[in-house]
Amino acid sequence: MFGAGNQGRSGGWRARPRRVAALALVGAVLTGAAACGGGGGETGDSGKSAKETGADGKPSASTPADDAGESGDAPDPAGSGGTGALSRRDLTALAFTDGEKIGKYTAGEFTLGAPLGEDYTADPATCQPLVSLAKGATAFDPVSEVHRNVDVTEEMLGTTVAVQLRSYNGDGAASVMKALGAAGKACAGGFVENRAVAKGQYLKVEPVKAPDHGDEAQAYRFTILDVRGTLKLYEYLTVVRSGTTTLSFRADITDTKDIGKVPEEVITAQWKKFEAGAKG
């Protein structure tokens, strides 16, 4: 899934040991929660599905600059009439910087690269956009993307947010939002997330109030069963589209409590930074 804070930050070591210590403290009860709802470095809203095609089996409609996601640069949109993807350099300038403060939260990069790997898929495949919006999730692949981890440094069991910016050619971003909306409806009653060593059961997918940002936005609340099949966990996903770019926010917590939503201050701060930079 999209748990954000467990891979740590580039250039720093505090975040990962903090999570490891947290898991030791909660013991067997939240070991399952960590595996499904925010533990370990294998969670997040990124990575590619097992197939290099879209979830419907169709060939990808756009080709990323490279498979590494954050490495390399896509063409700049100058002269594209607003239909070209932003480059990784552009997205990096519009995203949170390492160490940037957002209220009580601190942003950083993932030390192990983008969260979520190719071993994470959805069953049925139409639910894949709810697991990941990265390459292979839909018939439209991002040309460039950047990934940020946002959490409270001092909190071992606090809320973490994966903030990910992705840019597409043509109408790819709008089409991705359509696929996300279709998944939200088709998978409302739940689905299975297949992982490398376990399966995660989404019990319910519910639409929640989305922010009034960008050209369109969607938001969801997930009720997920822990790997032991005994605890209900809650995660939130918000995705905002502005032109050819999507901004996704996935929030979770290493606990069974419901955090209620993706922290508004994180969404607002990232949107304002993106909007100001894009205009500039």
Secondary structure by P-SEA (a helix, b strand, c coil): ccccccccccccccaaaaaaaaaaaacccccccccccccccccccccccccccccccccccccccccccccccccccccccccbbbcaaaaaaaccccccccccbbbbccccccccccccccccccccccccccccccccccccbbbbbbccccccccbbbbbbbbbbccaaaaaaaaaaaaaaaaaccbbbbbcccccccccccccccccccccccccbbbbbbcccccbbbbbbbbbbbcccbbbbbbbbcccccccccccaaaaaaaaaaaaaaaac
